[in-house]
Amino acid sequence: MTGNEIRRRFLEHFASREHKVLPSASLVPHGDPSTLFISAGMQPLKPYYLGLSDPPAPRLATFQKCLRTGDIDEVGKTDRHNTFFEMLGNFAPTGDYFKETAIPLAWELVMEVFEMPVDRLRVTIHPTDDEAHGIWIRQPGMTAEHVTRLEDNWWGLGAGPCGPDSEIWWDRGKEFGCGQDDCVPDHCDRFTEFWNLVFPQYDQRGPIEGTSGEAVRRGLADGSLVPLKRPAIDTGMGLERISYILQGKSNIFETDLLAPLADAVRQNSDQPTTLSERIIADHIRAATFVIGDGVMPSNEGRGYVLRRLIRRAAIHAQRAGLRRPLTDLAAMVGAEISRCPPLQESWATNLSVSIALWSKGWNSLKRSQPSTRRRSWAPMRFASTTRTVFLSSSRASWLRSVASRSTSTASASRWKSSARGRVAERLKVGPWPRTYRSRSSPAIES
């Protein structure tokens, strides 16, 4: 089952159950300055949940393009982290239905449409959510032993709508985790969460001490948590995660969504590594979608995030000895999107712009690369410029030694006024910094 087919089956399942299917919104939030990019499927629907506008229908289903860079350093190191992803979700922002409908709808999709074996499925709920527990154990094939109560199963922003959530997990097998027979979800890498059902049923009007069962009960007792008159439904399923499960793969980079890119890097590199293959595949895909939604590389905001994605991909391409231009890989992303009409409608018109910018980013990095005839290099990145300044390792060691040497007051004054002294002063004394951070700008990291 391909990623496109999974998306289609998800949307058809909810469309046949009176949900209106909405197209993906742009990655750039509209009227929401809280984030640089859309990072959750519910985010474009926030005005409906807050009562600022009326939804086009009581029941909604979407596939939403999302970008998260908070854990960008984990990309390639784990089996499930990526920056760009699609979030499939069904929603009832005005309270058209609640747990008694949301849970059976989810279970029906998992069991009947995706035909996932029930013995490899697990469910987690919040310790206080006895209602969800009762509904889950009534679902065909589900038992109380496969339902675990976790204190982390709570969603909220510190104020306003909040409530418990319930997650559906996939058992990858004992060999992927701790090996214990009594292992439960969220204990090790054995279980992968792929669908989160959020139940916003409270209005948080005061602080609560954590998300434990006792904290929630105290919040209800002292009035910090007040039940909403119309509790809502907000669910999210990551397309990349459910794809690697249904396709029988061990990680998201082996799915048909990312594997062609990773394979192209491996086949056209002199020194391929798993880490570089994954980072290049993920970042190319992410940057191409970002550019497709009208973002251009720059030194701040969204443009800075995009530039960082392009630079990281280009750096790992050079480390791997990639012989193929990154523009070819960006074109592969565009070709895949052209086979998915819903995504094509919101993006494909900017493919030529995307490829041109990829070429610009690749060429600019090559121009800043030092000659290979020199010995080892230690890169120093100055945030005040758009180019990369490279200093040889021997030069870096010399600057560290002269900057930290003990001198008299007079000689120290002469030293600081000299050209070399000004350079050493700018670089500061101490362990050679990996990234130089100016007072006015954030550091440029690789």
N, C-alpha and C positions, 0 to 999 in steps of 0.2 A: 504494500500500500504506500504510494508516494505521498510526499508532503502536500502536493496539490489535491490529491484525493482525500486525504485526511481533513483538510480545510473544507473541502466541498461537502463531505459527509457531515461534518459538525454543523455547518450552516443549514444544510437541508433538514437535519434532525430537528433543529429548533424552529425553522421556518414552518415545518409541518405541524408545529404545536403553537401556532398563533404568535410567533415572534417575528417582528419586522427586522430584516437584515439590513444593517447600515454599512456603507463602505468605510474603509480605513480612513481616519483623519490623517492630516500631515504630521510628520514627526515634530514640526514646529508648533508649539501650543498656540492656540488662538484665544486671546483674552485671559491668559493665565500666566502671570509673571513668576510663579513660584518655582518653575523648573525651566531649564534651557530646552529640554526635549520631552516629548511624551514618554513616560516611563511605565505606564500601566494601562490596561485596556479600559478601565473605568474613567481615566482622567479626562478625556474629551466629553464625557457625560456628566461631569460634576455639576453643571448648572441645573440639570434635571433632579439630581439628588438634593441639591440645596434649595430647590423650589424657585430658582431664579427664572426658569422658563419651563414650558411644558414639553415633554418628550413627544416625538412623532407617533408613538404607540406605547401602550402600557407595558408591553414586553418587547425587549430588544435583544439582538444578537449581533456581534461584530467580530471582525478579525482586525486587530490593531497593530500597526507598526510601532515598535518601542525601541528605545535606546537607553542603556544604563552603562555608565562608565565608572561607577563607584568601586567596583571590584575588577577593574581592567587588568590589574596585575595578576589576577588568577586565571585569565584567559589562556588556554593552552596547557595549564598545569593540572586542571581537573577535567573530569569527563562531562561536565554540565555547564560550565560558565562560558558565557559569550556576551558581547556588547549589544548587538542588534538581534532582536527576536520578534516573532509574531505572537500576539496574545489572542487566543480565541476565548470568547466569553458570552454568557447570557446574563441579562439584567432585568430587574423589575424595580426601577428607580422610584416609582410612586406606590409601591406596596401591592401590586396586582396579585402577587403570590409570595409565599414565604417558604420556610423549611419543608413543610409538608408536601410541597410541589417541587421545589428545587432539587432535593435529594433524590427522589424517584426519577426525575428527568435526567440527572447526571448518571445514575446507575443504569438506566435503560440504554443510554448512549454507550457506556463502557461495556456492558454485557451483550447487548443485542446488535449494535452497529459495529463496534470495534471488535467484538467477540473475544474479549480478554479473559483468560482463565481465572475463575474466582479464587482459587487457592493461592494465587500470587498477588492478590490485591489486599491492601490494608487501609484502614481508615483511622484518622485521629480527630479528636474533638476537644473542646475546652472542658476542664473539670466540672464547671457549673452547668454545662449544656446537657441536661438530662433529656430534654425534648429531642435534640438531634440524635442522641443515643437510642432512644426508643424508635425513631424512624429508621435509623440505619439497620438495626437488627431485624426489622420486618422486611428488608429487601431480600429478594431471592438469592440464596447461597451465602448471605452474610451471617456471621456468628458473632456473639459477644466477645469471643476470644480474639477476634481480628479487629476490634475497636479499642484504641488506646487513647487515654486522656492525657493531654499535654498542656502545660501552662502557657506555652508559646502560641497556642491556637487562639490568638486574640488580635483583632485589628482595631486600630485607632490612631488618631493624630494628636492626642493630648487634650482635645476639646472638640465638641460637636459630635456628630454621629460616630458610633463605635459599636463593637460587639464581638461575639465569638466567631470563629471560623472553623471549618472542617475540611481536612485535606485527604485526598486519595493518593495512595502510595503504591509503587510497583516493587515487588520483591525480586531483586536481581539474582539472588542466590547466595548461599552461605560463603562461597568462595570470594565474594566481593566485599565481605565485611569482616566482623570480628570472629565469625565461625561458631558463635553460640547458638544453641537451639532456641533459646528464649529471647532472642534479639527482637527489638521493637523498632518501629520507625523513629528516625531522628537520633538513633544511637550510634550508627556508623554508616559507611557508604553502601551497605547492603540494600537499603531502600531508597528509592527516588520519588520525591513528591512531584506529581505532574498536574494536579488540578486542585485549586483552592476555592472553596465555597465560603464566601463571607456573608455573615448575617448581621448587618447593622441594625440593631434593635434597641440601642440605648443612646441617650444624649448625655455626653459627659459635660457636666457643669462645674466640676471641681476636680482637684487632683486626687488620684488614686495611687496607692503604694504598690506599683507593679501590676502584673497581669495574672497573678496566682488566683486560685479559687477563693481563698480567704480575702484577698484584696478586693476582688469583685463583689463579694458578699458584703463587705464593709462599705463599699461605695454605694451599693443599693440601699443599705440601711441608713447611711448619713445623708443621702440625697445627692451625692456626687454623680451617681448614675441614675438617670430617669428614663423609664421605658418610653420609646417613641410610639406615637399613635399609629403610624404606618411604617412598620419595619420593612426594610428593603432587601434586595438580593443583588449581589455583585460577585461574579465568578470569573476565574481566569485560568486558562490552560495554555502552557507554552507549547507552540507547534513543534519546536525543535526537540523538546523532551519527549513528547508523545510520539514523535516520528521515530526516534531511536528505539523506543520500546516496541512499537508495532512493527518496525522493520527488522527486529531481532539483532540490533547492533549493541555494542557495549558503551558507546559514547555518542554525543551529538555530531561529532566531526566525521562519523562514518555514515550519516544519513545522506539521502540524495540531495538535501539542501546545502550541504557543505562539502561532501566528499569529492565532487568534481573539482572544486577549487584546490583542496588539499592534494589531490592526486596530480593535478597539473603542476603544482609547486614541486612535488617530489620528483616527477619525471623530467623536470627541466632545471634541476639544481645540481651543482657539483658536490655540495656538502649538505644534503638535506637533513634536517632534524625534525622530530615530531613537534617540538615546541614551535619552531619557526613555521612549519607547515600550518599549524592550527592558528597561530597569530595572524599570518598573512591572509588565510582564508576568511577568518572572522572579520578582520579590519577592512579588507577590501569590500566585503559584502556590506558592512556597516557604512563605510564612507560613501559607497556608491548610492545607497538609499538616502543618506543625508544630503548629498549633492543633488540628488533627484528631487528633493523637496525644497530646493532653492537656496541652500546654505553654501557660502563660499569660504575658503580658507582665509583666516585673518589672525590677528594677535589677541583677540578677546572674545569672550562669550562663546556662542555656538561655533564660530569660525575657528576659534582656538582648539576646541574639542576635535573638530574635523581635521585640522592640521596635525594634531597629535596622532590621530588614527593613521593618517597618510604617512607620517614620518616613521611611526613604529613599524608599519608594514614594509616600508622601503628599507629601513635598517635591517630587519630580519631577512628581507630578500637579498641584501648584499652579504649578510652573514652566511646564508645558505648557498650563495653563488648562483642565484637565479638568472638564467640566461634569457628568459622570456619577459617581455615588457609587462609591467603591471597593468597597462592599458588593455592587454589581451584578457587578463583575468576579470577586469571590470566589465568588459564586453560579455564575458561568460555569465556574469550576474544579470546583465540586461537581457541576454538570450533566454535565461530561465524565467525572468519576469514576463517576457513576451508570451510564454506559454501559460500564463495565469491571468486571464482577462481582468479579474477584480483588481489585482495589483497594477496591471498595465494601465488601467484607466487613470490611476492616481499618480503615475510616476513616469512612464516610458518616454514621454515627450522630451525629457531632459537627458537622455542617454548620451547624446553627442557632447553635451557640456560636461557630463561626468567623465567621459573618457579623456577629453582635452585636459581637464584639471588633474586627472591621475598622471598624465604625461608630464605636466608641469611640475608636479610634486616629485616625480621620479628623477627628472633631469636636474632639478635644483639640488637634490641630495647628492647626485653624482658629482656635481660641480664642487660641492663642499668637501668631498672625500679627499683626504691627503694622499700623497704619492706613496705607493707601496714600496718604494726604494728606501724610505726611511725605516728606522726600526720602530718598535712598538709605540703606539700613540695613546694618549689619555685625553679624551674629549672634554673641553670646558665649554659649557653652553651659557651664553650671556643672554638674559631675558630682554635686554634693551635693544638687541638686534635680531634680525630674522635669519642671519647666517650662523653657521656653526664654526667656532674657533677651535682649532686643534693644537695642542701643545705636546711636544714629544715627552716621553717619560723621563728622559734625562734632564730636560729643561724644567719639568715640573719638580723633580727632586732638588735641583739647584735652587729654585725659587723658595721651596720650603725651608731649605737649610739657611739661606741668607736672610730670610724673613724672620727666622726665629733665633738668630745668633745674638749673643750678648755684646753690646757696644756701649761706649760712653755717651753722655748726653750730647756732646758736640757732634760726634760721629753719627749718632742716631739721627740728629737733625739733618746733617748732610745727606745721609742715606735716604731719608724719607723724601727729600726734595729732588733726588735723582730720578731719572726715568725708570730705572729698574726698581727703585724703591717704591715709586708710585704704583707700578704693576703689582709688586708684592703686597703693598698695603691694600690694594683693591681685592686681591685674592684672599686676604686675611691669613692669619697664622693658624696652624693646627693641622689635623689630618686633611689630606688632600680631598677637597669636597667633590662629590660626584656631580653635583649640580650647583651652579652659582645662582643665588636668588638675590635680585636687586631689591631695593627698597620700594620701587614703584611698580614692579611687574612680577608676576609669578614665574617660577623657573620653567624652562623648557626641558621636559624630561623625555627620555627615550623609552 
